[in-house]
């Protein structure tokens, strides 16, 4: 698979498996980090940056809330840097897990749910409809108090059950 691609061939199969597991574990763990950050930072001390995201009809291309993208990207960039000095090490793959989660978060949150880009307008998948419904419930609250559904990729099962029970559009 990696023949001729350079440095990765010098790692054993077990090392490559370990790197893949680190990446996967970080990806899954990022949902917990996201939930905690969203609930206690963005809806707490960071509300100044997050508030405009909860207001309907925001007229600008960028929101103050986009500042959090920079905050979340910084550790990933640093981990790529320190994890690729010399030989690849575990820090590179922690950064990779954060990056992959960030890409999924962007595609689900900004593209699929908020439709900042018109890329997946025709999707009718029950998983995505469940995520969208849960996030709409989160945005039902316009202020920082009394929020719910702070996760992004894993939301309460009731939203997936609701999405599956509604007939799909033809």
C-alpha positions in Angstrom: 0.0 0.0 0.0 2.8 2.4 0.9 5.5 0.9 -1.4 7.5 3.6 -2.9 5.8 6.4 -0.9 8.8 7.1 1.2 9.2 7.2 5.0 6.2 5.2 6.0 7.7 2.0 4.7 10.4 2.0 7.4 7.8 1.5 10.1 6.7 -1.9 11.2 3.1 -3.1 10.7 2.6 -2.8 14.5 3.8 0.8 14.5 1.5 1.6 11.6 -1.4 -0.1 13.4 -0.5 1.9 16.6 -0.5 5.2 14.6 -3.9 4.3 13.1 -5.3 3.5 16.5 -4.0 6.8 18.0 -5.6 8.7 15.1 -8.9 6.9 15.5 -8.9 7.3 19.3 -8.2 11.0 19.0 -10.9 11.4 16.4 -13.5 9.7 18.7 -12.2 11.6 21.8 -12.6 14.9 20.0 -16.3 14.6 20.1 -16.0 14.6 24.0 -13.6 17.6 23.8 -16.1 19.4 21.4 -19.0 18.7 23.7 -17.2 20.0 26.8 -15.8 23.0 25.0 -19.1 23.9 23.4 -21.0 23.6 26.7 -18.5 25.2 29.1 -16.3 27.5 27.0 -18.4 28.6 24.1 -21.6 28.9 26.2 -19.5 30.2 29.1 -16.5 32.6 29.0 -16.3 32.4 25.2 -19.9 33.5 24.6 -18.7 36.8 23.2 -17.3 34.9 20.2 -20.1 32.3 20.0 -23.2 34.6 20.4 -23.5 35.7 16.8 -23.7 32.1 15.7 -27.0 31.8 17.7 -28.6 34.8 16.1 -30.7 34.2 13.0 -29.9 35.8 9.7 -26.3 36.8 10.4 -25.5 39.0 7.4 -21.7 38.5 7.1 -19.6 35.7 5.5 -17.7 35.2 8.6 -18.9 35.1 12.2 -17.0 35.9 15.4 -17.7 32.2 16.1 -15.1 31.3 13.4 -12.5 32.4 15.9 -12.9 29.0 17.5 -11.7 27.4 14.2 -8.3 29.0 14.8 -8.3 27.9 18.5 -9.0 24.3 17.5 -6.5 24.3 14.6 -3.6 25.6 16.6 -2.9 22.4 18.6 -3.2 20.3 15.5 -0.7 22.4 13.6 1.7 22.3 16.5 1.4 18.6 16.9 2.1 18.1 13.1 5.2 20.2 13.5 6.6 18.5 16.6 5.4 15.1 15.4 7.2 15.3 12.1 10.6 16.6 13.3 13.0 13.8 12.5 10.9 10.7 12.3 7.1 10.6 12.6 6.0 10.1 16.2 2.7 9.8 18.1 2.2 13.6 18.2 1.8 13.7 14.4 -1.1 11.2 14.6 -2.7 13.0 17.5 -2.6 16.1 15.2 -4.0 14.0 12.4 -6.9 12.8 14.5 -7.7 16.4 15.4 -7.5 17.5 11.8 -9.8 14.7 10.6 -12.3 15.5 13.2 -12.1 19.2 12.3 -12.8 18.3 8.6 -15.8 16.2 9.6 -17.0 19.0 12.0 -16.7 21.6 9.2 -18.6 19.4 6.7 -21.4 18.5 9.1 -21.7 21.8 10.9 -20.9 24.5 8.3 -21.9 22.7 5.1 -24.6 20.2 6.0 -26.4 21.9 8.9 -25.9 25.7 8.4 -25.4 25.5 4.6 -22.7 28.1 4.5 -21.7 26.3 1.3 -24.3 24.6 -1.0 -22.5 21.3 -1.4 -24.8 18.6 0.0 -28.2 20.1 -0.5 -29.8 16.8 -1.7 -28.8 14.5 1.1 -31.6 12.7 2.8 -29.7 10.3 4.9 -31.3 9.5 8.3 -28.0 10.0 10.2 -27.5 13.5 8.7 -31.2 14.4 9.3 -30.8 13.3 12.9 -27.7 15.5 13.3 -29.4 18.4 11.7 -32.5 18.0 13.9 -30.4 17.9 17.1 -28.5 21.0 16.1 -31.7 22.8 15.3 -32.8 22.0 18.8 -29.5 23.4 20.1 -30.1 26.7 18.2 -33.7 26.9 19.4 -32.1 28.7 22.4 -30.8 32.1 21.3 -28.8 32.8 24.5 -26.1 30.9 26.3 -28.4 29.5 29.0 -30.5 26.3 28.9 -28.8 24.8 25.9 -28.9 21.2 24.8 -27.3 18.9 22.2 -23.8 20.3 22.4 -22.2 17.4 20.5 -21.8 17.2 16.7 -21.3 13.7 15.4 -22.9 11.8 18.3 -26.2 13.2 19.4 -29.0 11.7 21.5 -30.5 8.6 19.9 -34.0 10.1 19.9 -33.0 12.4 17.0 -31.9 9.4 14.9 -35.0 7.5 15.7 -37.2 10.5 14.7 -35.2 10.9 11.5 -35.7 7.2 10.6 -39.4 7.3 11.4 -40.1 10.1 9.0 -40.5 8.9 5.4 -37.7 10.0 3.1 -38.3 12.5 0.4 -38.4 11.0 -3.1 
